[in-house]
Amino acid sequence: MVYQKNLDDFGTLDTDKKIITIRDNLKPQELLDTLLHEAFHACLEISGLSYLLDDENKEEALVRAFDSLMLPTIKRELKKVAK
């Protein structure tokens, strides 16, 4: 993972280089959300599912569904572990 100033998006994934780039001025909660969002993109890519989707809009819709459905659970469980 690398940080970059002036990144237009909150984060990006370069699967060829295996790098997630995160905008460097994100708040901690935004950073966690973005890292998990990009990591899910990486999961789809590594598993080959992104090739089956073959459409950036469909992939982004799937990842955003993950964001809405799974991120609250992940965050809640991380808080329990951090105590």
N, C-alpha and C positions, 0 to 999 in steps of 0.2 A: 504494500500500500504506500502510495506517495501523496503528498499534499501539494497543491498548486494554487497560486494566487490567480485571481481573475478568471477562474473557470466559470463558464456560462452555466453549466449544470451543477447540481450539488455533488454529483460524482459520475464517473464514467468507468467502463470496463474495457480493457484491451486484452482480448483473449489470446491473441498471438504472443504478446509479451508477458501475459499472466500478471497484469498489474491493474489494480483498482486505484484510480486517482480521485482524491477527495478535495473539494474546495477548502482552502486552508483556514477560513474564518468562520467555520460552522460552530454553533453551540454544541455542547456535549450530546444533547438529545438528538439534534439534527445529524450529528456525526454517526451515532449508533444507527439511526434509521437509514441513513444513506449507505453505510457499510453493509448492513443486512440486505438492503435492496439490491445493491450491486453484487453481493455474494449470491443472491438467488439467481440473478442473471448468469453468474458463473456456473451455478449448478445446472441450469438449463443447457448451457453451452457444453459443459463437460459431459453431461449425460446424453447429448445428442438430440434432446427434445427441441432445442431451438431450430434445428434443421427441419424437424417435422412441422413446426409452426410456420417456418419460412415467411414470416411477416413480422416486421418490427412492431407494428401496432398491436398485433395479437400477443406477442411476447410481453410487451409493456403492460397490456391489460392483465395478463396472468400474474406478472410480478406485482402489480398494484393490488390485485386481489390478495396475494400473499401478504403484502404490506398491511392491508386492512384486517385480514383474518388472523394472521399469525404473529405479527409484531407485538400487539398488546399482550399476548400470552408469553412471548419470549421476554419482553421487558419485565413483566410481573415476576417471572421465575428468576430472572437475573437479580432483581431486588432481593428476593428471598436468599439467594446464594451469597449476596454481598453482605448480608447481616452477620 
